[in-house]
Structure formats: C-alpha cells, structure tokens
Amino acid sequence: MAHMVVCARYKQEMEGLSEPPFDSDLGKKVYENVSKKAWGEWADHQKMLLNEYRLQPWTKEAQTFLVEQMQEFLFGGGGAKPKEYVPPTT
C-alpha cells in the first residue's frame, strides 16, 4: 500500500514519498507532509534555481540557499522564480 500524506503544498491527501529524501529532521518532515507530485515539482524548481543562479551545489552557501528555497516552496508561499527567469520554449 502506498504511503499517503496530507500534502503541505496541495492541502489534500496524496501519495507520499517511499522514503525520507535525506537523514535529518527536515527529511522526516518532508516524508510525512509532502506528496510525490510536490516533491517532483520541487526537483524541477531546484534545477531551475541551480541553473539561473549558477549555483555550485557542493558549497555550503548554495546548500543553505536551496534548503531555504525548498522550505518556502513546499511549506510556504511556493517559492518565487528569479526576476530574470525566462521559461524554455519548446
């Protein structure tokens, strides 16, 4: 049976992650409160942030920034795109 959560982003019961995304209190919070759909959207948003801000994810500054953005995206107001962001055209 799927792990079900009341998603913090969508405010409804949805399928959750199969395991915590990382070993920490924040990872547990994500596991217990974030749906697979919202986590996938965060992954896409995170890639955009990495590219737009040219972040180096192995640096402490980038990691701190991404954790703040993840919390805002999943549990806050949704996370804003950079002012200069232009969505890709297909």
Biopython code that builds the backbone (N, CA, C, O; Angstrom):
import numpy as np
from Bio.PDB.StructureBuilder import StructureBuilder

atoms = [
    (1, "MET", "N", (0.839, -1.183, 0.000)),
    (1, "MET", "CA", (0.000, 0.000, 0.000)),
    (1, "MET", "C", (0.884, 1.245, 0.000)),
    (1, "MET", "O", (1.925, 1.283, 0.655)),
    (2, "ALA", "N", (0.458, 2.243, -0.732)),
    (2, "ALA", "CA", (1.221, 3.485, -0.864)),
    (2, "ALA", "C", (1.205, 4.262, 0.445)),
    (2, "ALA", "O", (0.250, 4.197, 1.219)),
    (3, "HIS", "N", (2.273, 4.989, 0.667)),
    (3, "HIS", "CA", (2.383, 5.900, 1.820)),
    (3, "HIS", "C", (1.592, 7.155, 1.477)),
    (3, "HIS", "O", (1.929, 7.864, 0.529)),
    (4, "MET", "N", (0.541, 7.432, 2.245)),
    (4, "MET", "CA", (-0.315, 8.583, 1.979)),
    (4, "MET", "C", (-0.010, 9.697, 2.981)),
    (4, "MET", "O", (0.281, 9.440, 4.149)),
    (5, "VAL", "N", (-0.084, 10.936, 2.499)),
    (5, "VAL", "CA", (0.153, 12.114, 3.335)),
    (5, "VAL", "C", (-0.888, 13.175, 2.992)),
    (5, "VAL", "O", (-1.480, 13.158, 1.913)),
    (6, "VAL", "N", (-1.097, 14.084, 3.913)),
    (6, "VAL", "CA", (-1.837, 15.307, 3.587)),
    (6, "VAL", "C", (-0.760, 16.288, 3.165)),
    (6, "VAL", "O", (-0.008, 16.796, 3.997)),
    (7, "CYS", "N", (-0.691, 16.549, 1.879)),
    (7, "CYS", "CA", (0.395, 17.332, 1.295)),
    (7, "CYS", "C", (0.339, 18.789, 1.759)),
    (7, "CYS", "O", (-0.695, 19.451, 1.664)),
    (8, "ALA", "N", (1.472, 19.267, 2.261)),
    (8, "ALA", "CA", (1.564, 20.653, 2.728)),
    (8, "ALA", "C", (1.364, 21.643, 1.586)),
    (8, "ALA", "O", (0.866, 22.747, 1.808)),
    (9, "ARG", "N", (1.737, 21.272, 0.396)),
    (9, "ARG", "CA", (1.618, 22.171, -0.764)),
    (9, "ARG", "C", (0.204, 22.181, -1.329)),
    (9, "ARG", "O", (-0.319, 23.240, -1.678)),
    (10, "TYR", "N", (-0.421, 21.000, -1.422)),
    (10, "TYR", "CA", (-1.732, 20.875, -2.072)),
    (10, "TYR", "C", (-2.903, 20.793, -1.100)),
    (10, "TYR", "O", (-4.061, 20.861, -1.512)),
    (11, "LYS", "N", (-2.603, 20.648, 0.190)),
    (11, "LYS", "CA", (-3.656, 20.628, 1.220)),
    (11, "LYS", "C", (-4.700, 19.538, 0.975)),
    (11, "LYS", "O", (-5.888, 19.735, 1.230)),
    (12, "GLN", "N", (-4.248, 18.397, 0.482)),
    (12, "GLN", "CA", (-5.139, 17.259, 0.299)),
    (12, "GLN", "C", (-4.346, 15.966, 0.431)),
    (12, "GLN", "O", (-3.119, 15.959, 0.325)),
    (13, "GLU", "N", (-5.068, 14.874, 0.663)),
    (13, "GLU", "CA", (-4.391, 13.591, 0.813)),
    (13, "GLU", "C", (-3.911, 13.104, -0.556)),
    (13, "GLU", "O", (-4.666, 13.045, -1.526)),
    (14, "MET", "N", (-2.622, 12.758, -0.588)),
    (14, "MET", "CA", (-1.995, 12.315, -1.833)),
    (14, "MET", "C", (-0.939, 11.263, -1.499)),
    (14, "MET", "O", (-0.579, 11.074, -0.337)),
    (15, "GLU", "N", (-0.458, 10.593, -2.522)),
    (15, "GLU", "CA", (0.607, 9.620, -2.320)),
    (15, "GLU", "C", (1.892, 10.339, -1.937)),
    (15, "GLU", "O", (2.286, 11.316, -2.574)),
    (16, "GLY", "N", (2.541, 9.840, -0.883)),
    (16, "GLY", "CA", (3.783, 10.428, -0.408)),
    (16, "GLY", "C", (5.006, 9.730, -0.970)),
    (16, "GLY", "O", (4.896, 8.811, -1.782)),
    (17, "LEU", "N", (6.156, 10.171, -0.536)),
    (17, "LEU", "CA", (7.424, 9.578, -0.948)),
    (17, "LEU", "C", (7.556, 8.183, -0.355)),
    (17, "LEU", "O", (6.941, 7.880, 0.668)),
    (18, "SER", "N", (8.347, 7.342, -0.985)),
    (18, "SER", "CA", (8.529, 5.978, -0.480)),
    (18, "SER", "C", (9.495, 5.924, 0.702)),
    (18, "SER", "O", (9.497, 4.959, 1.465)),
    (19, "GLU", "N", (10.317, 6.970, 0.849)),
    (19, "GLU", "CA", (11.245, 7.060, 1.979)),
    (19, "GLU", "C", (11.658, 8.516, 2.155)),
    (19, "GLU", "O", (11.515, 9.315, 1.229)),
    (20, "PRO", "N", (12.170, 8.871, 3.338)),
    (20, "PRO", "CA", (12.626, 10.252, 3.532)),
    (20, "PRO", "C", (13.729, 10.599, 2.529)),
    (20, "PRO", "O", (14.584, 9.758, 2.250)),
    (21, "PRO", "N", (13.729, 11.816, 1.984)),
    (21, "PRO", "CA", (14.720, 12.179, 0.971)),
    (21, "PRO", "C", (16.135, 12.359, 1.522)),
    (21, "PRO", "O", (17.104, 12.297, 0.765)),
    (22, "PHE", "N", (16.262, 12.583, 2.829)),
    (22, "PHE", "CA", (17.566, 12.681, 3.468)),
    (22, "PHE", "C", (17.405, 12.407, 4.955)),
    (22, "PHE", "O", (16.304, 12.486, 5.500)),
    (23, "ASP", "N", (18.518, 12.084, 5.601)),
    (23, "ASP", "CA", (18.531, 11.727, 7.019)),
    (23, "ASP", "C", (18.640, 12.961, 7.902)),
    (23, "ASP", "O", (19.743, 13.381, 8.253)),
    (24, "SER", "N", (17.520, 13.533, 8.254)),
    (24, "SER", "CA", (17.503, 14.685, 9.149)),
    (24, "SER", "C", (16.058, 14.910, 9.574)),
    (24, "SER", "O", (15.141, 14.254, 9.080)),
    (25, "ASP", "N", (15.873, 15.843, 10.492)),
    (25, "ASP", "CA", (14.506, 16.195, 10.893)),
    (25, "ASP", "C", (13.732, 16.765, 9.709)),
    (25, "ASP", "O", (12.540, 16.499, 9.557)),
    (26, "LEU", "N", (14.408, 17.545, 8.874)),
    (26, "LEU", "CA", (13.740, 18.101, 7.692)),
    (26, "LEU", "C", (13.345, 16.990, 6.720)),
    (26, "LEU", "O", (12.261, 17.039, 6.139)),
    (27, "GLY", "N", (14.196, 16.003, 6.538)),
    (27, "GLY", "CA", (13.865, 14.863, 5.678)),
    (27, "GLY", "C", (12.639, 14.128, 6.184)),
    (27, "GLY", "O", (11.789, 13.716, 5.395)),
    (28, "LYS", "N", (12.542, 13.961, 7.502)),
    (28, "LYS", "CA", (11.377, 13.310, 8.107)),
    (28, "LYS", "C", (10.126, 14.161, 7.890)),
    (28, "LYS", "O", (9.058, 13.633, 7.579)),
    (29, "LYS", "N", (10.260, 15.483, 8.054)),
    (29, "LYS", "CA", (9.125, 16.394, 7.849)),
    (29, "LYS", "C", (8.628, 16.309, 6.402)),
    (29, "LYS", "O", (7.423, 16.275, 6.155)),
    (30, "VAL", "N", (9.557, 16.276, 5.459)),
    (30, "VAL", "CA", (9.180, 16.152, 4.047)),
    (30, "VAL", "C", (8.454, 14.828, 3.815)),
    (30, "VAL", "O", (7.406, 14.795, 3.170)),
    (31, "TYR", "N", (9.008, 13.748, 4.339)),
    (31, "TYR", "CA", (8.410, 12.419, 4.171)),
    (31, "TYR", "C", (6.980, 12.371, 4.710)),
    (31, "TYR", "O", (6.105, 11.751, 4.105)),
    (32, "GLU", "N", (6.750, 13.018, 5.833)),
    (32, "GLU", "CA", (5.450, 12.956, 6.491)),
    (32, "GLU", "C", (4.433, 13.966, 5.957)),
    (32, "GLU", "O", (3.241, 13.853, 6.246)),
    (33, "ASN", "N", (4.900, 14.969, 5.166)),
    (33, "ASN", "CA", (3.993, 16.068, 4.786)),
    (33, "ASN", "C", (4.022, 16.474, 3.322)),
    (33, "ASN", "O", (3.331, 17.420, 2.943)),
    (34, "VAL", "N", (4.792, 15.798, 2.492)),
    (34, "VAL", "CA", (4.927, 16.231, 1.094)),
    (34, "VAL", "C", (4.601, 15.062, 0.167)),
    (34, "VAL", "O", (5.058, 13.938, 0.375)),
    (35, "SER", "N", (3.810, 15.346, -0.848)),
    (35, "SER", "CA", (3.434, 14.322, -1.827)),
    (35, "SER", "C", (4.540, 14.111, -2.856)),
    (35, "SER", "O", (5.432, 14.944, -3.020)),
    (36, "LYS", "N", (4.456, 12.970, -3.546)),
    (36, "LYS", "CA", (5.389, 12.703, -4.645)),
    (36, "LYS", "C", (5.295, 13.793, -5.707)),
    (36, "LYS", "O", (6.307, 14.237, -6.251)),
    (37, "LYS", "N", (4.075, 14.214, -5.992)),
    (37, "LYS", "CA", (3.868, 15.252, -7.012)),
    (37, "LYS", "C", (4.584, 16.545, -6.615)),
    (37, "LYS", "O", (5.305, 17.127, -7.426)),
    (38, "ALA", "N", (4.389, 16.996, -5.379)),
    (38, "ALA", "CA", (5.029, 18.238, -4.926)),
    (38, "ALA", "C", (6.544, 18.093, -4.896)),
    (38, "ALA", "O", (7.258, 19.040, -5.227)),
    (39, "TRP", "N", (7.049, 16.917, -4.502)),
    (39, "TRP", "CA", (8.493, 16.696, -4.453)),
    (39, "TRP", "C", (9.076, 16.755, -5.874)),
    (39, "TRP", "O", (10.153, 17.315, -6.075)),
    (40, "GLY", "N", (8.377, 16.188, -6.846)),
    (40, "GLY", "CA", (8.826, 16.258, -8.241)),
    (40, "GLY", "C", (8.858, 17.688, -8.751)),
    (40, "GLY", "O", (9.773, 18.077, -9.477)),
    (41, "GLU", "N", (7.856, 18.467, -8.368)),
    (41, "GLU", "CA", (7.831, 19.880, -8.757)),
    (41, "GLU", "C", (8.989, 20.633, -8.105)),
    (41, "GLU", "O", (9.590, 21.509, -8.728)),
    (42, "TRP", "N", (9.301, 20.294, -6.853)),
    (42, "TRP", "CA", (10.444, 20.919, -6.195)),
    (42, "TRP", "C", (11.731, 20.571, -6.937)),
    (42, "TRP", "O", (12.582, 21.439, -7.125)),
    (43, "ALA", "N", (11.887, 19.325, -7.360)),
    (43, "ALA", "CA", (13.104, 18.913, -8.079)),
    (43, "ALA", "C", (13.284, 19.761, -9.341)),
    (43, "ALA", "O", (14.395, 20.195, -9.644)),
    (44, "ASP", "N", (12.206, 19.993, -10.064)),
    (44, "ASP", "CA", (12.286, 20.837, -11.265)),
    (44, "ASP", "C", (12.613, 22.286, -10.903)),
    (44, "ASP", "O", (13.427, 22.927, -11.567)),
    (45, "HIS", "N", (11.983, 22.793, -9.861)),
    (45, "HIS", "CA", (12.232, 24.171, -9.411)),
    (45, "HIS", "C", (13.689, 24.319, -8.957)),
    (45, "HIS", "O", (14.341, 25.321, -9.251)),
    (46, "GLN", "N", (14.182, 23.320, -8.248)),
    (46, "GLN", "CA", (15.566, 23.348, -7.775)),
    (46, "GLN", "C", (16.549, 23.386, -8.945)),
    (46, "GLN", "O", (17.532, 24.125, -8.903)),
    (47, "LYS", "N", (16.289, 22.594, -9.991)),
    (47, "LYS", "CA", (17.160, 22.617, -11.181)),
    (47, "LYS", "C", (17.188, 24.010, -11.804)),
    (47, "LYS", "O", (18.238, 24.504, -12.215)),
    (48, "MET", "N", (16.006, 24.631, -11.864)),
    (48, "MET", "CA", (15.929, 25.972, -12.427)),
    (48, "MET", "C", (16.757, 26.944, -11.577)),
    (48, "MET", "O", (17.490, 27.768, -12.124)),
    (49, "LEU", "N", (16.646, 26.854, -10.241)),
    (49, "LEU", "CA", (17.419, 27.724, -9.360)),
    (49, "LEU", "C", (18.918, 27.495, -9.542)),
    (49, "LEU", "O", (19.692, 28.450, -9.617)),
    (50, "LEU", "N", (19.322, 26.242, -9.613)),
    (50, "LEU", "CA", (20.739, 25.923, -9.813)),
    (50, "LEU", "C", (21.260, 26.553, -11.099)),
    (50, "LEU", "O", (22.355, 27.115, -11.124)),
    (51, "ASN", "N", (20.479, 26.457, -12.152)),
    (51, "ASN", "CA", (20.904, 26.997, -13.443)),
    (51, "ASN", "C", (20.851, 28.521, -13.483)),
    (51, "ASN", "O", (21.807, 29.164, -13.918)),
    (52, "GLU", "N", (19.749, 29.099, -13.035)),
    (52, "GLU", "CA", (19.581, 30.549, -13.113)),
    (52, "GLU", "C", (20.593, 31.298, -12.254)),
    (52, "GLU", "O", (21.115, 32.336, -12.660)),
    (53, "TYR", "N", (20.864, 30.767, -11.067)),
    (53, "TYR", "CA", (21.807, 31.427, -10.159)),
    (53, "TYR", "C", (23.227, 30.873, -10.293)),
    (53, "TYR", "O", (24.140, 31.307, -9.591)),
    (54, "ARG", "N", (23.402, 29.912, -11.201)),
    (54, "ARG", "CA", (24.705, 29.284, -11.429)),
    (54, "ARG", "C", (25.322, 28.813, -10.108)),
    (54, "ARG", "O", (26.484, 29.080, -9.801)),
    (55, "LEU", "N", (24.493, 28.102, -9.348)),
    (55, "LEU", "CA", (24.924, 27.628, -8.030)),
    (55, "LEU", "C", (25.832, 26.413, -8.156)),
    (55, "LEU", "O", (25.692, 25.610, -9.079)),
    (56, "GLN", "N", (26.735, 26.293, -7.246)),
    (56, "GLN", "CA", (27.593, 25.115, -7.135)),
    (56, "GLN", "C", (27.092, 24.351, -5.913)),
    (56, "GLN", "O", (27.395, 24.734, -4.783)),
    (57, "PRO", "N", (26.325, 23.269, -6.124)),
    (57, "PRO", "CA", (25.605, 22.633, -5.026)),
    (57, "PRO", "C", (26.482, 22.035, -3.934)),
    (57, "PRO", "O", (25.973, 21.705, -2.862)),
    (58, "TRP", "N", (27.754, 21.887, -4.164)),
    (58, "TRP", "CA", (28.645, 21.344, -3.141)),
    (58, "TRP", "C", (29.099, 22.403, -2.139)),
    (58, "TRP", "O", (29.727, 22.077, -1.132)),
    (59, "THR", "N", (28.778, 23.691, -2.418)),
    (59, "THR", "CA", (29.188, 24.748, -1.489)),
    (59, "THR", "C", (28.144, 24.910, -0.377)),
    (59, "THR", "O", (26.951, 24.691, -0.589)),
    (60, "LYS", "N", (28.612, 25.290, 0.785)),
    (60, "LYS", "CA", (27.727, 25.488, 1.944)),
    (60, "LYS", "C", (26.695, 26.581, 1.657)),
    (60, "LYS", "O", (25.535, 26.453, 2.050)),
    (61, "GLU", "N", (27.106, 27.649, 0.980)),
    (61, "GLU", "CA", (26.190, 28.755, 0.682)),
    (61, "GLU", "C", (25.038, 28.291, -0.212)),
    (61, "GLU", "O", (23.881, 28.633, 0.032)),
    (62, "ALA", "N", (25.357, 27.517, -1.239)),
    (62, "ALA", "CA", (24.321, 27.015, -2.144)),
    (62, "ALA", "C", (23.386, 26.058, -1.418)),
    (62, "ALA", "O", (22.172, 26.096, -1.620)),
    (63, "GLN", "N", (23.947, 25.205, -0.578)),
    (63, "GLN", "CA", (23.122, 24.252, 0.171)),
    (63, "GLN", "C", (22.161, 24.981, 1.103)),
    (63, "GLN", "O", (20.983, 24.633, 1.182)),
    (64, "THR", "N", (22.659, 25.981, 1.802)),
    (64, "THR", "CA", (21.813, 26.763, 2.708)),
    (64, "THR", "C", (20.701, 27.450, 1.928)),
    (64, "THR", "O", (19.542, 27.420, 2.341)),
    (65, "PHE", "N", (21.045, 28.069, 0.804)),
    (65, "PHE", "CA", (20.059, 28.741, -0.044)),
    (65, "PHE", "C", (19.003, 27.751, -0.533)),
    (65, "PHE", "O", (17.810, 28.054, -0.494)),
    (66, "LEU", "N", (19.423, 26.578, -0.991)),
    (66, "LEU", "CA", (18.474, 25.601, -1.520)),
    (66, "LEU", "C", (17.547, 25.051, -0.432)),
    (66, "LEU", "O", (16.368, 24.811, -0.691)),
    (67, "VAL", "N", (18.061, 24.853, 0.764)),
    (67, "VAL", "CA", (17.203, 24.397, 1.867)),
    (67, "VAL", "C", (16.151, 25.463, 2.181)),
    (67, "VAL", "O", (14.981, 25.138, 2.384)),
    (68, "GLU", "N", (16.558, 26.717, 2.223)),
    (68, "GLU", "CA", (15.600, 27.804, 2.464)),
    (68, "GLU", "C", (14.538, 27.845, 1.371)),
    (68, "GLU", "O", (13.348, 27.987, 1.655)),
    (69, "GLN", "N", (14.975, 27.721, 0.123)),
    (69, "GLN", "CA", (14.041, 27.749, -1.002)),
    (69, "GLN", "C", (13.109, 26.540, -0.974)),
    (69, "GLN", "O", (11.926, 26.664, -1.289)),
    (70, "MET", "N", (13.633, 25.372, -0.600)),
    (70, "MET", "CA", (12.814, 24.160, -0.530)),
    (70, "MET", "C", (11.722, 24.327, 0.525)),
    (70, "MET", "O", (10.567, 23.974, 0.290)),
    (71, "GLN", "N", (12.089, 24.864, 1.683)),
    (71, "GLN", "CA", (11.091, 25.056, 2.732)),
    (71, "GLN", "C", (10.013, 26.037, 2.287)),
    (71, "GLN", "O", (8.831, 25.825, 2.557)),
    (72, "GLU", "N", (10.409, 27.096, 1.615)),
    (72, "GLU", "CA", (9.434, 28.065, 1.104)),
    (72, "GLU", "C", (8.551, 27.426, 0.034)),
    (72, "GLU", "O", (7.337, 27.628, 0.028)),
    (73, "PHE", "N", (9.154, 26.660, -0.868)),
    (73, "PHE", "CA", (8.417, 26.041, -1.959)),
    (73, "PHE", "C", (7.409, 25.014, -1.445)),
    (73, "PHE", "O", (6.262, 24.993, -1.891)),
    (74, "LEU", "N", (7.832, 24.168, -0.512)),
    (74, "LEU", "CA", (6.978, 23.075, -0.056)),
    (74, "LEU", "C", (6.036, 23.463, 1.081)),
    (74, "LEU", "O", (4.907, 22.974, 1.141)),
    (75, "PHE", "N", (6.487, 24.336, 1.982)),
    (75, "PHE", "CA", (5.711, 24.631, 3.179)),
    (75, "PHE", "C", (5.266, 26.086, 3.283)),
    (75, "PHE", "O", (4.465, 26.426, 4.154)),
    (76, "GLY", "N", (5.772, 26.943, 2.410)),
    (76, "GLY", "CA", (5.452, 28.362, 2.488)),
    (76, "GLY", "C", (4.586, 28.809, 1.333)),
    (76, "GLY", "O", (3.590, 28.173, 0.987)),
    (77, "GLY", "N", (4.991, 29.919, 0.748)),
    (77, "GLY", "CA", (4.213, 30.537, -0.314)),
    (77, "GLY", "C", (4.453, 29.998, -1.705)),
    (77, "GLY", "O", (3.847, 30.481, -2.662)),
    (78, "GLY", "N", (5.313, 29.017, -1.846)),
    (78, "GLY", "CA", (5.502, 28.401, -3.141)),
    (78, "GLY", "C", (6.834, 28.666, -3.798)),
    (78, "GLY", "O", (7.180, 27.979, -4.758)),
    (79, "GLY", "N", (7.584, 29.617, -3.330)),
    (79, "GLY", "CA", (8.898, 29.884, -3.921)),
    (79, "GLY", "C", (8.788, 30.653, -5.220)),
    (79, "GLY", "O", (8.087, 30.236, -6.142)),
    (80, "ALA", "N", (9.467, 31.753, -5.289)),
    (80, "ALA", "CA", (9.413, 32.613, -6.469)),
    (80, "ALA", "C", (10.539, 32.267, -7.439)),
    (80, "ALA", "O", (11.601, 31.786, -7.046)),
    (81, "LYS", "N", (10.276, 32.523, -8.699)),
    (81, "LYS", "CA", (11.307, 32.365, -9.725)),
    (81, "LYS", "C", (12.158, 33.639, -9.751)),
    (81, "LYS", "O", (11.666, 34.712, -9.403)),
    (82, "PRO", "N", (13.417, 33.533, -10.155)),
    (82, "PRO", "CA", (14.257, 34.728, -10.279)),
    (82, "PRO", "C", (13.622, 35.734, -11.242)),
    (82, "PRO", "O", (12.941, 35.341, -12.189)),
    (83, "LYS", "N", (13.841, 37.025, -11.005)),
    (83, "LYS", "CA", (13.262, 38.079, -11.862)),
    (83, "LYS", "C", (13.633, 37.878, -13.329)),
    (83, "LYS", "O", (12.824, 38.127, -14.223)),
    (84, "GLU", "N", (14.852, 37.429, -13.562)),
    (84, "GLU", "CA", (15.363, 37.312, -14.928)),
    (84, "GLU", "C", (14.935, 36.015, -15.628)),
    (84, "GLU", "O", (15.242, 35.824, -16.805)),
    (85, "TYR", "N", (14.234, 35.128, -14.923)),
    (85, "TYR", "CA", (13.898, 33.816, -15.460)),
    (85, "TYR", "C", (12.992, 33.921, -16.687)),
    (85, "TYR", "O", (11.971, 34.609, -16.671)),
    (86, "VAL", "N", (13.388, 33.229, -17.734)),
    (86, "VAL", "CA", (12.585, 33.124, -18.944)),
    (86, "VAL", "C", (12.355, 31.631, -19.176)),
    (86, "VAL", "O", (13.315, 30.890, -19.385)),
    (87, "PRO", "N", (11.095, 31.174, -19.142)),
    (87, "PRO", "CA", (10.848, 29.749, -19.314)),
    (87, "PRO", "C", (11.306, 29.269, -20.686)),
    (87, "PRO", "O", (11.229, 30.011, -21.665)),
    (88, "PRO", "N", (11.786, 28.020, -20.758)),
    (88, "PRO", "CA", (12.248, 27.496, -22.050)),
    (88, "PRO", "C", (11.077, 27.363, -23.020)),
    (88, "PRO", "O", (9.944, 27.090, -22.624)),
    (89, "THR", "N", (11.379, 27.561, -24.281)),
    (89, "THR", "CA", (10.366, 27.369, -25.311)),
    (89, "THR", "C", (10.593, 26.009, -25.960)),
    (89, "THR", "O", (11.727, 25.559, -26.123)),
    (90, "THR", "N", (9.509, 25.378, -26.319)),
    (90, "THR", "CA", (9.633, 24.047, -26.940)),
    (90, "THR", "C", (9.303, 24.068, -28.394)),
    (90, "THR", "O", (9.359, 23.030, -29.054)),
]
sb = StructureBuilder()
sb.init_structure("model")
sb.init_model(0)
sb.init_chain("A")
sb.init_seg("    ")
for serial, (resi, resn, name, xyz) in enumerate(atoms, 1):
    if name == "N":
        sb.init_residue(resn, " ", resi, " ")
    sb.init_atom(name, np.array(xyz, "f"), 0.0, 1.0, " ", f" {name:<3s}", serial, name[0])
structure = sb.get_structure()
